[in-house]
């Protein structure tokens, strides 16, 4: 269930392992890429943000390599831009060292360089004393990758059923889906995965809060950046902050915001939300406020003003001062990061979460870098979770 990059990757991996399997991927939408898989930034992350003992660290670096390999096979353009992470003050310099150490443990190619070397790598960026250089960070097209993965899956004998809603039926510990005959059920439904998992007794300790990411873009001729430019991440809130990315069509983007909203598919004010979404989001928000793992009130205070373009641009000028002089920013389609909150401790879950119930496997949390990590992560789910149930 779920024809995003994770669902497609699992399907491909299953057929690679056992070519005689019959694998069907079903999705409620009429086309692929309607949600996170098609709306992400297109950044192929290098893998230095994540704790070395996490699944994200395990799969991001390898996923970067494998996604580029897939792009070469299908002649999908990849911008080998690299990325600089710049510091704004001394405290961020200290956190820069933490990022570097983490990246080295994860096997990622990284350098910490002096401020005077920044002009030779990204002349428009500024930093305080030092910066991090990640040469393997790149950019490609999420929709082109989804199309390629669909072809890979179908060429192996897989089938995709779109415009198909699912209904679980549980009997004697076995899970089935109405109108389908299946020995095993895999829930890779993204923002809806926890909702499906609750129907079989899982995910009771979690609530879901969606965060909307708003972007603005400008022609690269008006702001000729050569690299992606990121700030040092917040010490306790798990978002990367407003940053600069490049696109295949020659644009420069600033964003995203991380604004808590009510709907998991709420790309506009009036559509994409439901009462059950709202109850979950409010429950998760209360859990975050009560917990001490994150500063939720600071997050809200800092993010809401960025809905106004003037404030979003102002935030970006701490990284690239010249952005303040640029006029003519335009809106980009927003994305939504649906984030699990552990209600036992009020903490946003940082890693991929996979749970099993009877003959079903549930991918409950596959947020960023889910796109970059999808191919090796899907293989791991297939080999370490699904095939062991056969």
N, C-alpha and C positions, 0 to 999 in steps of 0.2 A: 504494500500500500504506500503510494507516494512515488511519483515519477520524476522527482528531482535528482540532483547529481548523486546523492547518497543512495537512493533507491535504485537508480540505474547502475551504479557501481557494484552494489550487492548482487544485482541480477547478472551482470557480466561475470563477476567472480564465481557465482554458483555454477554457471554454465561452463566456465573454464575448468572448474574442479570436477564436475560430473556432467558431461555433455548430453547424457541421456535424460537429464531432468527436464520436466516441463515447468517453465517459469513464466508466470503472468504478472505484469506490473499494472495495477489499477490506480486511477487518479480521478478525483471528482471534477477536475477542470477539463475543458474541451481542447486544450493545447498545453504543451510543455512550457515550463519556465515562467509561469504566472506569478510566482511568489519568490522566496529567498534565492533559489538557484538561478533565476533569471534577473534578479534585481540587485545582486551584490555588486561591489565596486569593481570586480574584475581583476583585483590585485592577487597575484600569486605570492603569498607570504613566504618568507624564508624560514621562519620557525624559531625566532629567538625570544618571543614574548612569553613562552609557556614554561611552566614548571617542568624540570627534567623528568619527573616521575609521572607525568600526565600522558594520556593518550594523544592529546594535541601535539605534544613534543615528539611523540613516537612517530606520528604520521605526517606532520606538516612538511618537514624537509624532504622526505621521500616523495610526498605528494606533489611538491613543487617540480621535482624532476620528472615525474610521470605525467603530469599535466602538460608540461612543455613537450614531452615526447609525443603525446596524443595530438597536440597542436601541429607539430611537424608532420605527422602522418596525414592529417587532413588539411594541411596548408592553411591553418588558421594563424593569422598574424599574432606575434608576441612582441611587445615592446620591452626590450631588455634595459629598462631604465635604471635599475638599482634604486636604493632609497637612502636618504639621510634622516637620522633622528637627531634633532637639535635640542639643546638645553637652553632654558631661559634664565636660569639663575644657578647659584651654587648647589642648592638642594637637588635640583634636577641633574646636575653633574654627578652627584653621588648615585642617583638612581640609574643614570646612564651606565655606570660601572656594573650595577646589578644586572642590567639587561645584557651587557657584554658577557659577563660570567655565565649567565644562563644560556646564552646562545652558544658559547664554546662547549658547555656540557652537552648541548643538543646536537653538536657536530655541524653547526652552521658557520659558513665563512663570513667573518665579521672583522672590522677594524675600528678601534677608537683613535680618532685623528685630532690634531690640534686645529684650533679655530682658523689659523692662517692657511690651512689646506682646503678649507671649504670652498673658497672662490674657484679653485681648479676643478671642483666636482659639481657644485651647484652655485653659480655666482649670485643668484637672487636671494638665497637663503641667508639667515644670520643665526649665530649661536653664541653661547657664553662659554668661552675657553675651549670646549671640545665638542665633538659630535661623533655619532655612530654611523659607519658606512656599511651598508648591506648590498653587495653587488648582485646578488641572485634574486632579489625582489623584482618582479616584472608585472606586466599588465596584459590581459588578453580579453576575449569576448565571452562572457558567460553564456549567451544564447548560442553562439557557434559551438562551444564546448558541449552544451546539452544536445545539440543536433548530432554531433559526432558520437557521443556516447549512446544516443538512441540507435544510431546505425550499427555501432559495435554490438549492442544488445540484440537487435533484430537479426543481424548476420549470424549470430550464434544460435538462432532458433527461438529467441525470446519473443513474447507477445505483449503488446501494450493495449489496455482497454481504458480509453478516456471517457469523460462524462459519466463516470461510474461511482456512485455512492456505496459505501460499505455498511453492512450491519452484522455485528458479531452475534454468534450464537454459541453459548458455552454449555457443554454437557459432559459430565463425568470427567472434568478436568481437561477436556479437549476443546479447542477453539476452532470454530468454522465460520465461514462467511456465507451468508445467504446468497444463493444463485451461483456459487462457485464450489467446485470440489477441490479441496486442498489438504495435503498432509501436513503442511507447515504454513504458518502465517507470519509474515514479517511486516512490522509497523515502522515505516520510514516516512511518516506523514508530516514531518516538519513541525510547523506551528500547531498542528492538530494532534500530534503524536501522544501527548499526555492524556488528552481527552479520550482517545481510543483505548489507551492502556488502562484507564480507570474502569472501563467496562469489564476487564478481566481481573480486577483486584490489585492492579499495580498503581504506582505514582500517587498514592494517597497522601504522602508527606510533602508533595510539591504543589505549588500554584504557579500560574504563568502570568508574567507581566510583559506586554509588548513595548518595545522602544522604537519610535519612528526616527529614521535617519533621513534628514532633508539635505539636499545638495544644491549648489549653484555652479554654473559653468560659464566659461568665457573662451573665446578663440585663443589658441596658443600663440597667435601672432601678437596679441595684446599683452600677454604675460608669458614670455618664452622660457618656461621652466624646462630643464633637461631631466630632472630626477623627481621622484616622489619625495615630499617633505612632510615629516611627521614630528609632533612634539613627543616629549617623554610622557608616557601614560600616567594618569592619576595614581597615587600610591595605593588607594583602596577601592575606588570605583572602577569596574572592569571594562572601560571603554578607552579607545585610543586617542580620543580628543579630535578636534577639528584639524584636518590636515589637507594637503594638496595631493591629488592624484592626476594622472594623465589618461587620456582615452585614445582608442585606435583611430577615431575620426578627428584627431588634432585639437581636442579641447583640453582645458585645464579645469579641474573640479575642486571646489572647496566644500568641506563637510566631513562627516555627517554630524548632525545633531544626535542626541540620545534622549529623546523626549518621551516620557511614559505616556501611553495612550490606553484606551479601553479595548480596542478591537485588534485581533490578531491579523486581520486582513483589511485594516482601516486605512486605505491609501488616500481617502478624502474624508472630510468632516461628517458626511451624511451616510456613507456606505461602508460596509465591511466590518460592522461590529454587531454584537448580539448581547442579549441580557446575560447569558452564561459567560461570554467573554468578559463582560464588565464586572461580574461578580468575582471571577478569577483574578482579574487585574487588581481590583480593590483589595481582595484578600492578600494577594502577593505584596502589594504596596504596604499594607499594615504590617505584614511580617518583616519587611525591610526596615520600616520605621522602628519597630520594637527591637530588632536585632542590632548588634553593635559591629557587624562585619563591614558595613558600608555606611556612607553618609548620604542617605537618600534625600534628605531635605536640601543639602548643598547641591546635589545633582539636579534637582528640580529647579532650584533658584538659578543655577548656572545655565541650564539648558533652555528654559522657556524663552528668555530674551532672544535666543538665536533664531527663533521663528521669523524675526525681522531681519531682512537682508543686511541692513547696516551693521547690526551687531555681529552677525556671522562673519562678515568681511573684516570687521574690526578685530575679532578673535584671531583670524588668519594672519593678520599683519604682524603678529608677534613672531611668526616664522618667516614670512616673506613680506617685508615692509612695502615693496612696490605694489602689492595688491590693493593698497588704499587708493592709488591713483587710477585704477582701472574702472571704467564705466561699462555698463551694458551686460551685467551678469544676468543669466536666465535660469529659470527653475529646471531641475532634472527630476525624473520620476523618483519618488521616495522609495525607500526600502524599510522593512520592518524586521527587527531582531527580537524574536519571541524568546524570552529568557526565563528559565526555571528558577523559582525561589524555593529553597528548602525551608519549610515552615517550622522545622524543629529548631533551627538556629538563625533564621532570618538572613540567610546567605544566598547570594546569587551563585548558582552552580557554574563553575568555571570550566569543567572538563566535559567531554563526551560521556553520556550515560547510556548504557545498554543493559536491559533487564529481560529476563525470560520468565514466562508463565506457561506451563504445559507445553503445547506444541507451537507456541508463539514467541517471537523475539521482538523487542520494542526498543527502537532508538529514540530515546526521550530528549536528548539534548545534543544537538549537532550544529551549534552555532559557530561563528567564525573561529578558526579558519576551516569551516566545513567544506567550502568549495575547493580550496587548495588541497585538503587532506583526503578528499572523497575517494580516490582510487585505492590507495592502500588501506584506508579505513574500511571501505566496503569489502575488501578482500579479507581483512581481519574478522569482520562480522560474519562473513560467510564461513570461514574456516574454523573460527574459535567459538562461534555461537550456533549458527544454523546447522551446519553439516554434522555437528555432534549430536543433534537431535534425530538424525535419520537412522 
